[in-house]
Amino acid sequence: MGKLTIGDLETIRNEAQYQTAVRLGAGRVRMIVHMGTCGIAAGARGIIKAVMNEIEQRHLTDVIVTNAACAGECPQEPMMTVEVQGEQAPAKYAALTPEKVKRIFDAHVLKGEVVREYLIARKSEKTHS
């Protein structure tokens, strides 16, 4: 690799700042991908990548992505919890795929409409198995 230019360094800095803001900043929506051993084995890494791709493609600056340990519903992995500012209860989605992540973005993150087909719990109440 050749020498880095000032432009290269600015690009690296901007990307690092963006990634930090997405992971640690304050936002309208917080998406928590459950990354316990069971979640990782079920494909949670692909889910977090799909979430990050949606944020980047849509140029969203008000969505934060974090991870958490097992949510206690291992057979339902990979799972993600979505917390929207102003909503009373977070929504926990289960058996996710990258296609389901896109639908959750279109409906819940952008329009505030919970995607009931993928929903396993609202707040701490289980909606179905």
ChimeraX commands (.cxc) that place a marker at each C-alpha (Angstrom):
marker #1 position 0.00,0.00,0.00 radius 0.5
marker #1 position 1.30,3.45,-0.90 radius 0.5
marker #1 position 1.39,6.55,1.24 radius 0.5
marker #1 position -1.88,7.87,2.57 radius 0.5
marker #1 position -3.02,11.26,1.35 radius 0.5
marker #1 position -4.86,13.92,3.35 radius 0.5
marker #1 position -8.01,12.88,1.47 radius 0.5
marker #1 position -7.49,9.25,2.49 radius 0.5
marker #1 position -7.12,10.26,6.13 radius 0.5
marker #1 position -10.26,12.42,5.98 radius 0.5
marker #1 position -12.20,9.50,4.51 radius 0.5
marker #1 position -10.96,7.18,7.25 radius 0.5
marker #1 position -11.80,9.76,9.94 radius 0.5
marker #1 position -15.30,10.36,8.53 radius 0.5
marker #1 position -16.03,6.63,8.37 radius 0.5
marker #1 position -14.81,6.13,11.95 radius 0.5
marker #1 position -16.95,9.04,13.19 radius 0.5
marker #1 position -19.99,7.66,11.36 radius 0.5
marker #1 position -19.50,4.14,12.75 radius 0.5
marker #1 position -19.06,5.55,16.28 radius 0.5
marker #1 position -22.24,7.64,15.97 radius 0.5
marker #1 position -24.23,4.64,14.74 radius 0.5
marker #1 position -22.99,2.50,17.64 radius 0.5
marker #1 position -22.88,5.00,20.51 radius 0.5
marker #1 position -24.84,8.11,19.62 radius 0.5
marker #1 position -28.35,9.16,20.53 radius 0.5
marker #1 position -31.07,8.52,18.02 radius 0.5
marker #1 position -34.75,8.25,17.32 radius 0.5
marker #1 position -34.47,4.46,16.89 radius 0.5
marker #1 position -32.26,1.96,18.68 radius 0.5
marker #1 position -31.87,-1.49,17.14 radius 0.5
marker #1 position -30.41,-4.19,19.39 radius 0.5
marker #1 position -29.24,-7.39,17.70 radius 0.5
marker #1 position -29.01,-10.28,20.14 radius 0.5
marker #1 position -25.52,-11.73,19.75 radius 0.5
marker #1 position -25.27,-14.46,22.35 radius 0.5
marker #1 position -23.69,-17.74,21.27 radius 0.5
marker #1 position -27.06,-19.03,20.09 radius 0.5
marker #1 position -27.73,-15.85,18.11 radius 0.5
marker #1 position -24.34,-15.91,16.43 radius 0.5
marker #1 position -24.79,-19.60,15.56 radius 0.5
marker #1 position -28.20,-18.80,14.06 radius 0.5
marker #1 position -26.88,-15.95,11.88 radius 0.5
marker #1 position -26.92,-12.78,14.00 radius 0.5
marker #1 position -23.75,-11.50,12.29 radius 0.5
marker #1 position -25.62,-11.47,8.99 radius 0.5
marker #1 position -28.50,-9.63,10.66 radius 0.5
marker #1 position -26.30,-6.90,12.12 radius 0.5
marker #1 position -24.65,-6.53,8.70 radius 0.5
marker #1 position -28.09,-6.23,7.06 radius 0.5
marker #1 position -29.09,-3.57,9.62 radius 0.5
marker #1 position -25.91,-1.59,8.95 radius 0.5
marker #1 position -26.46,-1.88,5.18 radius 0.5
marker #1 position -30.00,-0.51,5.50 radius 0.5
marker #1 position -28.76,2.43,7.57 radius 0.5
marker #1 position -26.01,3.21,5.08 radius 0.5
marker #1 position -28.16,2.79,1.96 radius 0.5
marker #1 position -30.87,5.03,3.41 radius 0.5
marker #1 position -28.35,7.57,4.78 radius 0.5
marker #1 position -30.03,7.45,8.20 radius 0.5
marker #1 position -28.40,9.39,11.00 radius 0.5
marker #1 position -31.02,8.85,13.71 radius 0.5
marker #1 position -30.76,5.05,14.04 radius 0.5
marker #1 position -28.38,3.48,16.56 radius 0.5
marker #1 position -27.24,-0.14,16.40 radius 0.5
marker #1 position -26.03,-2.08,19.40 radius 0.5
marker #1 position -25.79,-5.69,20.40 radius 0.5
marker #1 position -26.85,-7.64,23.45 radius 0.5
marker #1 position -26.50,-11.11,24.88 radius 0.5
marker #1 position -28.98,-13.93,24.51 radius 0.5
marker #1 position -32.60,-12.87,24.96 radius 0.5
marker #1 position -33.60,-16.24,26.42 radius 0.5
marker #1 position -35.48,-17.52,23.38 radius 0.5
marker #1 position -32.70,-19.48,21.68 radius 0.5
marker #1 position -34.96,-21.38,19.23 radius 0.5
marker #1 position -36.22,-18.00,17.94 radius 0.5
marker #1 position -32.74,-16.66,16.99 radius 0.5
marker #1 position -31.57,-14.57,15.28 radius 0.5
marker #1 position -33.48,-11.86,17.13 radius 0.5
marker #1 position -33.52,-8.08,17.30 radius 0.5
marker #1 position -35.22,-5.57,19.58 radius 0.5
marker #1 position -36.38,-2.26,18.11 radius 0.5
marker #1 position -36.91,0.72,20.41 radius 0.5
marker #1 position -38.50,3.79,18.84 radius 0.5
marker #1 position -38.47,7.06,20.75 radius 0.5
marker #1 position -42.01,7.86,21.87 radius 0.5
marker #1 position -43.26,4.27,21.67 radius 0.5
marker #1 position -44.30,2.78,24.99 radius 0.5
marker #1 position -42.78,-0.65,24.47 radius 0.5
marker #1 position -39.90,-2.05,22.44 radius 0.5
marker #1 position -40.65,-4.72,19.84 radius 0.5
marker #1 position -38.70,-7.96,19.80 radius 0.5
marker #1 position -38.48,-9.64,16.39 radius 0.5
marker #1 position -37.49,-13.29,15.89 radius 0.5
marker #1 position -36.31,-15.77,13.25 radius 0.5
marker #1 position -34.84,-12.91,11.22 radius 0.5
marker #1 position -33.34,-12.89,7.75 radius 0.5
marker #1 position -31.85,-9.96,5.84 radius 0.5
marker #1 position -35.13,-9.72,3.87 radius 0.5
marker #1 position -37.11,-9.46,7.11 radius 0.5
marker #1 position -34.72,-6.74,8.33 radius 0.5
marker #1 position -35.54,-4.71,5.20 radius 0.5
marker #1 position -39.27,-5.08,5.87 radius 0.5
marker #1 position -38.78,-4.02,9.51 radius 0.5
marker #1 position -36.95,-0.91,8.29 radius 0.5
marker #1 position -39.66,-0.07,5.75 radius 0.5
marker #1 position -42.53,-0.54,8.20 radius 0.5
marker #1 position -41.38,-0.06,11.78 radius 0.5
marker #1 position -38.28,2.14,11.60 radius 0.5
marker #1 position -39.56,4.50,8.89 radius 0.5
marker #1 position -43.35,4.41,9.39 radius 0.5
marker #1 position -43.79,3.33,13.02 radius 0.5
marker #1 position -45.78,0.22,12.06 radius 0.5
marker #1 position -44.83,-2.92,13.99 radius 0.5
marker #1 position -44.39,-5.97,11.74 radius 0.5
marker #1 position -46.58,-8.41,13.64 radius 0.5
marker #1 position -45.63,-11.48,11.56 radius 0.5
marker #1 position -42.07,-11.39,12.95 radius 0.5
marker #1 position -42.96,-10.12,16.43 radius 0.5
marker #1 position -42.29,-12.39,19.40 radius 0.5
marker #1 position -42.74,-9.91,22.25 radius 0.5
marker #1 position -43.78,-6.36,23.03 radius 0.5
marker #1 position -42.15,-4.99,26.18 radius 0.5
marker #1 position -41.74,-8.07,28.33 radius 0.5
marker #1 position -44.97,-9.74,27.26 radius 0.5
marker #1 position -44.68,-12.66,24.88 radius 0.5
marker #1 position -47.07,-12.35,21.91 radius 0.5
marker #1 position -46.65,-15.87,20.50 radius 0.5
marker #1 position -44.15,-18.72,20.19 radius 0.5
marker link #1:1,2 radius 0.2
marker link #1:2,3 radius 0.2
marker link #1:3,4 radius 0.2
marker link #1:4,5 radius 0.2
marker link #1:5,6 radius 0.2
marker link #1:6,7 radius 0.2
marker link #1:7,8 radius 0.2
marker link #1:8,9 radius 0.2
marker link #1:9,10 radius 0.2
marker link #1:10,11 radius 0.2
marker link #1:11,12 radius 0.2
marker link #1:12,13 radius 0.2
marker link #1:13,14 radius 0.2
marker link #1:14,15 radius 0.2
marker link #1:15,16 radius 0.2
marker link #1:16,17 radius 0.2
marker link #1:17,18 radius 0.2
marker link #1:18,19 radius 0.2
marker link #1:19,20 radius 0.2
marker link #1:20,21 radius 0.2
marker link #1:21,22 radius 0.2
marker link #1:22,23 radius 0.2
marker link #1:23,24 radius 0.2
marker link #1:24,25 radius 0.2
marker link #1:25,26 radius 0.2
marker link #1:26,27 radius 0.2
marker link #1:27,28 radius 0.2
marker link #1:28,29 radius 0.2
marker link #1:29,30 radius 0.2
marker link #1:30,31 radius 0.2
marker link #1:31,32 radius 0.2
marker link #1:32,33 radius 0.2
marker link #1:33,34 radius 0.2
marker link #1:34,35 radius 0.2
marker link #1:35,36 radius 0.2
marker link #1:36,37 radius 0.2
marker link #1:37,38 radius 0.2
marker link #1:38,39 radius 0.2
marker link #1:39,40 radius 0.2
marker link #1:40,41 radius 0.2
marker link #1:41,42 radius 0.2
marker link #1:42,43 radius 0.2
marker link #1:43,44 radius 0.2
marker link #1:44,45 radius 0.2
marker link #1:45,46 radius 0.2
marker link #1:46,47 radius 0.2
marker link #1:47,48 radius 0.2
marker link #1:48,49 radius 0.2
marker link #1:49,50 radius 0.2
marker link #1:50,51 radius 0.2
marker link #1:51,52 radius 0.2
marker link #1:52,53 radius 0.2
marker link #1:53,54 radius 0.2
marker link #1:54,55 radius 0.2
marker link #1:55,56 radius 0.2
marker link #1:56,57 radius 0.2
marker link #1:57,58 radius 0.2
marker link #1:58,59 radius 0.2
marker link #1:59,60 radius 0.2
marker link #1:60,61 radius 0.2
marker link #1:61,62 radius 0.2
marker link #1:62,63 radius 0.2
marker link #1:63,64 radius 0.2
marker link #1:64,65 radius 0.2
marker link #1:65,66 radius 0.2
marker link #1:66,67 radius 0.2
marker link #1:67,68 radius 0.2
marker link #1:68,69 radius 0.2
marker link #1:69,70 radius 0.2
marker link #1:70,71 radius 0.2
marker link #1:71,72 radius 0.2
marker link #1:72,73 radius 0.2
marker link #1:73,74 radius 0.2
marker link #1:74,75 radius 0.2
marker link #1:75,76 radius 0.2
marker link #1:76,77 radius 0.2
marker link #1:77,78 radius 0.2
marker link #1:78,79 radius 0.2
marker link #1:79,80 radius 0.2
marker link #1:80,81 radius 0.2
marker link #1:81,82 radius 0.2
marker link #1:82,83 radius 0.2
marker link #1:83,84 radius 0.2
marker link #1:84,85 radius 0.2
marker link #1:85,86 radius 0.2
marker link #1:86,87 radius 0.2
marker link #1:87,88 radius 0.2
marker link #1:88,89 radius 0.2
marker link #1:89,90 radius 0.2
marker link #1:90,91 radius 0.2
marker link #1:91,92 radius 0.2
marker link #1:92,93 radius 0.2
marker link #1:93,94 radius 0.2
marker link #1:94,95 radius 0.2
marker link #1:95,96 radius 0.2
marker link #1:96,97 radius 0.2
marker link #1:97,98 radius 0.2
marker link #1:98,99 radius 0.2
marker link #1:99,100 radius 0.2
marker link #1:100,101 radius 0.2
marker link #1:101,102 radius 0.2
marker link #1:102,103 radius 0.2
marker link #1:103,104 radius 0.2
marker link #1:104,105 radius 0.2
marker link #1:105,106 radius 0.2
marker link #1:106,107 radius 0.2
marker link #1:107,108 radius 0.2
marker link #1:108,109 radius 0.2
marker link #1:109,110 radius 0.2
marker link #1:110,111 radius 0.2
marker link #1:111,112 radius 0.2
marker link #1:112,113 radius 0.2
marker link #1:113,114 radius 0.2
marker link #1:114,115 radius 0.2
marker link #1:115,116 radius 0.2
marker link #1:116,117 radius 0.2
marker link #1:117,118 radius 0.2
marker link #1:118,119 radius 0.2
marker link #1:119,120 radius 0.2
marker link #1:120,121 radius 0.2
marker link #1:121,122 radius 0.2
marker link #1:122,123 radius 0.2
marker link #1:123,124 radius 0.2
marker link #1:124,125 radius 0.2
marker link #1:125,126 radius 0.2
marker link #1:126,127 radius 0.2
marker link #1:127,128 radius 0.2
marker link #1:128,129 radius 0.2
view
